[in-house]
Amino acid sequence: MTIIYEHDLPAKEVIRVIQTGETEKLKLLVSENPDLIKSRIVARDHDQNQQSLSRTLLHIITDWPGHFPNGAETVKVLADAGADVNARCTGPHTETPLHWAASSDDVEVLNALLNAGADIDADGAVIGGGTPLDDAVAFAQWKAARRLVEHGAKTKLWNEAALGMIDQVKKRFEKGKPPTPDQITEAFWLACHGSQQMTAAYLLDQGADLNWIGYDDMTPLDVARRNQDEALVQWLVRRGARGK
């Protein structure tokens, strides 16, 4: 593994080539520098107490905000050259490139990574150490979330609630051990986060806390207002919901 620093010329050039979609130039760079494909790009650490983030070239194409030109072709070039599609960044978290593509709602690149063998249920997300689907749902990247489900990603109750997967939600109450009160309340909050009123209504009937202060220090009513979902806001108000 080769370490290169992001502000040094070799790293700056490969980052530029990747994020401008110059796939032919990228092929040449990789061919002329075979160690590059397994290199790690890191920031110089000027603070001994700050953990540096180490990224692969596939993390560069999936980095925020994503949607770089020729993203899918770039993934293919790197994978064909031997890049590990399941390599993890190192630092405060250990996300794979698929986590990053999901967090950017970059469906084109997400598809390319899955086609190249990316682990759809890899753990290590910045959201609770979870999967790419967890990242997509938490960051309201709905296209990526739904595509991951289409590809067979495993879902949790709160994923299903946020995506309005009402049939799957109901099955959790009808078969086996039912969700806990805390899980029901969390799922209700996520249903409001995803503007899924039907699912939210079902979960409220199952005992969800209408005014739980959840993620981003918001109640379900707060998050509905953030989404500018007036129908959901009015429904919540009629049920007695309060903002923080």
Rosetta blueprint (number, residue, H / E / L):
1 M L
2 T L
3 I E
4 I E
5 Y E
6 E L
7 H L
8 D L
9 L H
10 P H
11 A H
12 K H
13 E H
14 V H
15 I H
16 R H
17 V H
18 I H
19 Q H
20 T L
21 G L
22 E L
23 T H
24 E H
25 K H
26 L H
27 K H
28 L H
29 L H
30 V H
31 S H
32 E H
33 N L
34 P H
35 D H
36 L H
37 I H
38 K H
39 S L
40 R E
41 I E
42 V E
43 A L
44 R L
45 D L
46 H L
47 D L
48 Q L
49 N L
50 Q L
51 Q L
52 S L
53 L L
54 S E
55 R E
56 T L
57 L H
58 L H
59 H H
60 I H
61 I H
62 T H
63 D L
64 W L
65 P L
66 G L
67 H L
68 F L
69 P L
70 N L
71 G H
72 A H
73 E H
74 T H
75 V H
76 K H
77 V H
78 L H
79 A H
80 D H
81 A L
82 G L
83 A L
84 D L
85 V L
86 N L
87 A L
88 R L
89 C L
90 T E
91 G L
92 P L
93 H L
94 T L
95 E L
96 T L
97 P H
98 L H
99 H H
100 W H
101 A H
102 A H
103 S H
104 S L
105 D L
106 D L
107 V H
108 E H
109 V H
110 L H
111 N H
112 A H
113 L H
114 L H
115 N H
116 A L
117 G L
118 A L
119 D L
120 I L
121 D L
122 A L
123 D L
124 G L
125 A L
126 V L
127 I L
128 G L
129 G L
130 G L
131 T L
132 P H
133 L H
134 D H
135 D H
136 A H
137 V H
138 A H
139 F L
140 A L
141 Q L
142 W H
143 K H
144 A H
145 A H
146 R H
147 R H
148 L H
149 V H
150 E H
151 H L
152 G L
153 A L
154 K L
155 T L
156 K L
157 L H
158 W H
159 N H
160 E H
161 A H
162 A H
163 L L
164 G L
165 M L
166 I H
167 D H
168 Q H
169 V H
170 K H
171 K H
172 R H
173 F H
174 E H
175 K L
176 G L
177 K L
178 P L
179 P L
180 T L
181 P H
182 D H
183 Q H
184 I H
185 T H
186 E H
187 A H
188 F H
189 W H
190 L H
191 A H
192 C H
193 H H
194 G L
195 S L
196 Q L
197 Q H
198 M H
199 T H
200 A H
201 A H
202 Y H
203 L H
204 L H
205 D H
206 Q L
207 G L
208 A L
209 D L
210 L L
211 N L
212 W L
213 I L
214 G L
215 Y H
216 D H
217 D H
218 M L
219 T L
220 P H
221 L H
222 D H
223 V H
224 A H
225 R H
226 R H
227 N L
228 Q L
229 D L
230 E H
231 A H
232 L H
233 V H
234 Q H
235 W H
236 L H
237 V H
238 R H
239 R L
240 G L
241 A L
242 R L
243 G L
244 K L
